[in-house]
Amino acid sequence: MLFRTRAAWVSAAFLVFGLIFGLLLVSQFWTLANEIYDSRQARRLFGFIGGSVSLGGITGAAVTIFAVSSLGSDYLALLSAVVLLLCAAIVVVIGRRQPAVDDTPLVTGEPEPDRHDA
């Protein structure tokens, strides 16, 4: 791997890639969630999902420390790639099974019906 070259730019490039990739994953997750849930479901679920971020961060850090010591960084990178592919497959399945929610207003010139989501 590139890390074995001990070049300083490799670590810096990996850090920048990881930060950008993490931001894109979070952004794409909330975009997908916004597409598949209507406003009533979103109010019910988004607080729970958002609150679970802290628990996931703590758990992920603990699991990473254990995994690096037992698997090593090379195998952990391979495992991370496999998990990422599994997540991509889950997104494809969700996209095929769950139709997108259409919350756009009507453009027919008719007034939009009064909707009260409780």
SELUM-783116 format. One record per residue: x, y, z of N, C-alpha, C in turn; residue in three letters; residue number from 1. Coordinates in nm, 3 decimals. Layout:
residues N
   n.east  n.north     n.up  ca.east  ca.north    ca.up   c.east  c.north     c.up  domi  selo
        X        Y        Z        X         Y        Z        X        Y        Z   ALA   NUM
...
***
This chain:
residues 118
   n.east  n.north     n.up  ca.east  ca.north    ca.up   c.east  c.north     c.up  domi  selo
    0.083   -0.118    0.000    0.000     0.000    0.000    0.087    0.125    0.000   MET     1
    0.026    0.236   -0.026    0.099     0.362   -0.031    0.154    0.404    0.104   LEU     2
    0.092    0.360    0.213    0.139     0.401    0.346    0.278    0.344    0.377   PHE     3
    0.313    0.237    0.312    0.444     0.177    0.337    0.558    0.259    0.277   ARG     4
    0.526    0.351    0.188    0.630     0.438    0.132    0.678    0.541    0.233   THR     5
    0.598    0.564    0.336    0.628     0.662    0.442    0.636    0.805    0.390   ARG     6
    0.578    0.830    0.275    0.575     0.966    0.222    0.470    1.047    0.298   ALA     7
    0.503    1.171    0.330    0.413     1.256    0.409    0.285    1.289    0.333   ALA     8
    0.293    1.301    0.202    0.176     1.340    0.124    0.069    1.230    0.125   TRP     9
    0.108    1.104    0.145    0.011     0.995    0.144   -0.084    1.008    0.264   VAL    10
   -0.030    1.032    0.380   -0.114     1.049    0.499   -0.204    1.171    0.487   SER    11
   -0.148    1.281    0.435   -0.228     1.403    0.418   -0.338    1.381    0.316   ALA    12
   -0.308    1.315    0.206   -0.409     1.290    0.103   -0.519    1.198    0.156   ALA    13
   -0.481    1.097    0.235   -0.579     1.006    0.292   -0.669    1.078    0.391   PHE    14
   -0.613    1.168    0.469   -0.692     1.246    0.564   -0.793    1.334    0.491   LEU    15
   -0.748    1.405    0.388   -0.839     1.492    0.311   -0.948    1.408    0.244   VAL    16
   -0.908    1.295    0.185   -1.007     1.207    0.122   -1.110    1.160    0.225   PHE    17
   -1.063    1.118    0.342   -1.154     1.071    0.446   -1.252    1.178    0.492   GLY    18
   -1.204    1.300    0.507   -1.292     1.409    0.550   -1.397    1.441    0.444   LEU    19
   -1.354    1.452    0.320   -1.450     1.483    0.212   -1.548    1.369    0.193   ILE    20
   -1.499    1.246    0.197   -1.585     1.129    0.179   -1.688    1.120    0.292   PHE    21
   -1.645    1.148    0.414   -1.738     1.146    0.527   -1.849    1.250    0.513   GLY    22
   -1.812    1.370    0.469   -1.913     1.474    0.448   -2.011    1.435    0.339   LEU    23
   -1.960    1.377    0.231   -2.049     1.336    0.122   -2.142    1.223    0.165   LEU    24
   -2.093    1.129    0.244   -2.179     1.020    0.291   -2.294    1.072    0.376   LEU    25
   -2.265    1.162    0.467   -2.369     1.218    0.553   -2.471    1.295    0.468   VAL    26
   -2.421    1.374    0.376   -2.510     1.452    0.290   -2.600    1.362    0.206   SER    27
   -2.543    1.256    0.150   -2.621     1.165    0.067   -2.721    1.085    0.151   GLN    28
   -2.684    1.052    0.274   -2.778     0.982    0.361   -2.902    1.066    0.386   PHE    29
   -2.883    1.193    0.424   -2.998     1.279    0.453   -3.077    1.309    0.327   TRP    30
   -3.012    1.314    0.212   -3.084     1.332    0.086   -3.174    1.211    0.058   THR    31
   -3.119    1.092    0.077   -3.200     0.971    0.057   -3.315    0.964    0.157   LEU    32
   -3.286    0.994    0.283   -3.391     0.991    0.385   -3.502    1.091    0.353   ALA    33
   -3.465    1.207    0.302   -3.564     1.309    0.264   -3.648    1.263    0.147   ASN    34
   -3.591    1.182    0.060   -3.665     1.133   -0.056   -3.765    1.023   -0.021   GLU    35
   -3.734    0.940    0.076   -3.820     0.823    0.100   -3.919    0.841    0.214   ILE    36
   -3.905    0.945    0.295   -3.998     0.966    0.406   -4.082    1.091    0.383   TYR    37
   -4.211    1.081    0.413   -4.294     1.201    0.407   -4.273    1.281    0.536   ASP    38
   -4.339    1.396    0.547   -4.311     1.484    0.660   -4.351    1.423    0.794   SER    39
   -4.459    1.346    0.799   -4.500     1.283    0.924   -4.398    1.178    0.969   ARG    40
   -4.352    1.094    0.875   -4.252     0.994    0.908   -4.120    1.060    0.946   GLN    41
   -4.086    1.168    0.878   -3.960     1.237    0.906   -3.960    1.293    1.047   ALA    42
   -4.069    1.355    1.089   -4.077     1.408    1.225   -4.061    1.298    1.329   ARG    43
   -4.111    1.181    1.299   -4.104     1.070    1.392   -3.965    1.008    1.396   ARG    44
   -3.896    0.999    1.282   -3.772     0.923    1.275   -3.643    1.006    1.278   LEU    45
   -3.646    1.127    1.225   -3.520     1.201    1.208   -3.455    1.237    1.341   PHE    46
   -3.533    1.264    1.444   -3.474     1.291    1.575   -3.402    1.170    1.630   GLY    47
   -3.463    1.054    1.614   -3.400     0.929    1.659   -3.272    0.901    1.581   PHE    48
   -3.278    0.919    1.451   -3.160     0.895    1.366   -3.049    0.994    1.402   ILE    49
   -3.084    1.121    1.415   -2.984     1.222    1.447   -2.923    1.202    1.585   GLY    50
   -3.004    1.159    1.681   -2.952     1.133    1.815   -2.862    1.012    1.821   GLY    51
   -2.880    0.920    1.730   -2.797     0.800    1.728   -2.656    0.826    1.675   SER    52
   -2.633    0.943    1.619   -2.501     0.977    1.566   -2.396    0.977    1.677   VAL    53
   -2.429    1.031    1.793   -2.333     1.032    1.904   -2.299    0.892    1.949   SER    54
   -2.400    0.808    1.964   -2.375     0.670    2.004   -2.292    0.596    1.899   LEU    55
   -2.320    0.621    1.773   -2.243     0.558    1.666   -2.098    0.604    1.664   GLY    56
   -2.074    0.731    1.693   -1.937     0.782    1.698   -1.856    0.720    1.810   GLY    57
   -1.918    0.707    1.926   -1.849     0.646    2.041   -1.823    0.498    2.014   ILE    58
   -1.924    0.428    1.968   -1.910     0.285    1.940   -1.811    0.261    1.828   THR    59
   -1.818    0.341    1.724   -1.726     0.325    1.611   -1.581    0.344    1.649   GLY    60
   -1.554    0.441    1.737   -1.417     0.463    1.782   -1.366    0.345    1.863   ALA    61
   -1.452    0.290    1.950   -1.411     0.175    2.032   -1.388    0.052    1.944   ALA    62
   -1.475    0.029    1.849   -1.460    -0.087    1.760   -1.336   -0.072    1.674   VAL    63
   -1.306    0.048    1.629   -1.187     0.071    1.547   -1.060    0.040    1.623   THR    64
   -1.052    0.083    1.748   -0.934     0.054    1.830   -0.915   -0.098    1.843   ILE    65
   -1.022   -0.169    1.870   -1.015    -0.315    1.882   -0.978   -0.379    1.748   PHE    66
   -1.040   -0.332    1.639   -1.017    -0.394    1.508   -0.875   -0.371    1.458   ALA    67
   -0.818   -0.256    1.481   -0.681    -0.230    1.437   -0.584   -0.319    1.514   VAL    68
   -0.607   -0.336    1.642   -0.515    -0.420    1.721   -0.528   -0.568    1.685   SER    69
   -0.647   -0.612    1.646   -0.664    -0.755    1.618   -0.647   -0.789    1.469   SER    70
   -0.691   -0.701    1.378   -0.684    -0.730    1.235   -0.563   -0.666    1.167   LEU    71
   -0.523   -0.550    1.211   -0.420    -0.475    1.141   -0.483   -0.377    1.044   GLY    72
   -0.409   -0.277    1.008   -0.467    -0.170    0.926   -0.496   -0.213    0.782   SER    73
   -0.415   -0.305    0.726   -0.440    -0.349    0.588   -0.572   -0.423    0.576   ASP    74
   -0.596   -0.519    0.666   -0.721    -0.595    0.662   -0.840   -0.508    0.703   TYR    75
   -0.817   -0.413    0.788   -0.925    -0.324    0.828   -0.968   -0.236    0.711   LEU    76
   -0.873   -0.192    0.629   -0.909    -0.114    0.509   -0.990   -0.200    0.412   ALA    77
   -0.953   -0.326    0.397   -1.029    -0.417    0.311   -1.168   -0.441    0.367   LEU    78
   -1.179   -0.461    0.498   -1.309    -0.479    0.561   -1.397   -0.354    0.545   LEU    79
   -1.336   -0.238    0.556   -1.411    -0.113    0.537   -1.465   -0.102    0.395   SER    80
   -1.387   -0.145    0.297   -1.433    -0.142    0.159   -1.551   -0.237    0.138   ALA    81
   -1.544   -0.354    0.200   -1.654    -0.451    0.189   -1.781   -0.395    0.254   VAL    82
   -1.768   -0.336    0.371   -1.884    -0.277    0.439   -1.943   -0.162    0.356   VAL    83
   -1.856   -0.082    0.294   -1.904     0.028    0.210   -1.981   -0.026    0.089   LEU    84
   -1.933   -0.134    0.028   -2.006    -0.196   -0.083   -2.139   -0.252   -0.037   LEU    85
   -2.143   -0.309    0.082   -2.268    -0.358    0.138   -2.368   -0.244    0.159   LEU    86
   -2.319   -0.130    0.208   -2.406    -0.013    0.225   -2.460    0.036    0.091   CYS    87
   -2.376    0.036   -0.011   -2.421     0.078   -0.145   -2.529   -0.017   -0.197   ALA    88
   -2.513   -0.146   -0.173   -2.614    -0.243   -0.216   -2.746   -0.219   -0.142   ALA    89
   -2.739   -0.187   -0.013   -2.860    -0.159    0.064   -2.931   -0.035    0.009   ILE    90
   -2.856    0.067   -0.029   -2.915     0.187   -0.086   -2.986    0.155   -0.217   VAL    91
   -2.926    0.070   -0.299   -2.989     0.030   -0.426   -3.120   -0.044   -0.398   VAL    92
   -3.120   -0.134   -0.301   -3.241    -0.208   -0.268   -3.349   -0.113   -0.215   VAL    93
   -3.311   -0.019   -0.129   -3.408     0.078   -0.078   -3.465    0.162   -0.192   ILE    94
   -3.379    0.205   -0.282   -3.425     0.285   -0.395   -3.523    0.213   -0.485   GLY    95
   -3.507    0.082   -0.499   -3.598     0.005   -0.583   -3.728   -0.029   -0.512   ARG    96
   -3.722   -0.050   -0.382   -3.842    -0.091   -0.307   -3.928    0.026   -0.262   ARG    97
   -3.867    0.139   -0.235   -3.939     0.252   -0.176   -3.951    0.363   -0.281   GLN    98
   -4.072    0.394   -0.324   -4.087     0.505   -0.418   -4.059    0.638   -0.348   PRO    99
   -4.011    0.733   -0.425   -3.981     0.865   -0.369   -4.111    0.936   -0.331   ALA   100
   -4.107    1.011   -0.224   -4.222     1.089   -0.178   -4.223    1.219   -0.257   VAL   101
   -4.337    1.253   -0.314   -4.347     1.375   -0.393   -4.420    1.480   -0.312   ASP   102
   -4.344    1.575   -0.254   -4.403     1.683   -0.177   -4.405    1.814   -0.255   ASP   103
   -4.386    1.808   -0.386   -4.384     1.931   -0.465   -4.526    1.980   -0.485   THR   104
   -4.546    2.112   -0.486   -4.680     2.164   -0.506   -4.727    2.142   -0.650   PRO   105
   -4.857    2.141   -0.667   -4.914     2.124   -0.800   -4.884    2.245   -0.886   LEU   106
   -4.859    2.223   -1.014   -4.831     2.334   -1.105   -4.941    2.346   -1.210   VAL   107
   -5.060    2.293   -1.181   -5.169     2.295   -1.277   -5.248    2.425   -1.272   THR   108
   -5.212    2.513   -1.181   -5.287     2.637   -1.168   -5.395    2.626   -1.063   GLY   109
   -5.424    2.505   -1.018   -5.523     2.485   -0.914   -5.458    2.511   -0.779   GLU   110
   -5.535    2.559   -0.684   -5.476     2.579   -0.550   -5.438    2.445   -0.488   PRO   111
   -5.333    2.448   -0.411   -5.286     2.327   -0.345   -5.385    2.288   -0.235   GLU   112
   -5.420    2.160   -0.226   -5.512     2.119   -0.121   -5.450    2.139    0.017   PRO   113
   -5.536    2.167    0.113   -5.491     2.189    0.250   -5.456    2.056    0.312   ASP   114
   -5.326    2.040    0.350   -5.283     1.914    0.412   -5.241    1.945    0.554   ARG   115
   -5.291    1.864    0.644   -5.254     1.878    0.784   -5.190    1.748    0.829   HIS   116
   -5.058    1.750    0.838   -4.985     1.630    0.886   -4.979    1.637    1.037   ASP   117
   -5.035    1.541    1.101   -5.034     1.540    1.248   -4.936    1.441    1.302   ALA   118
***
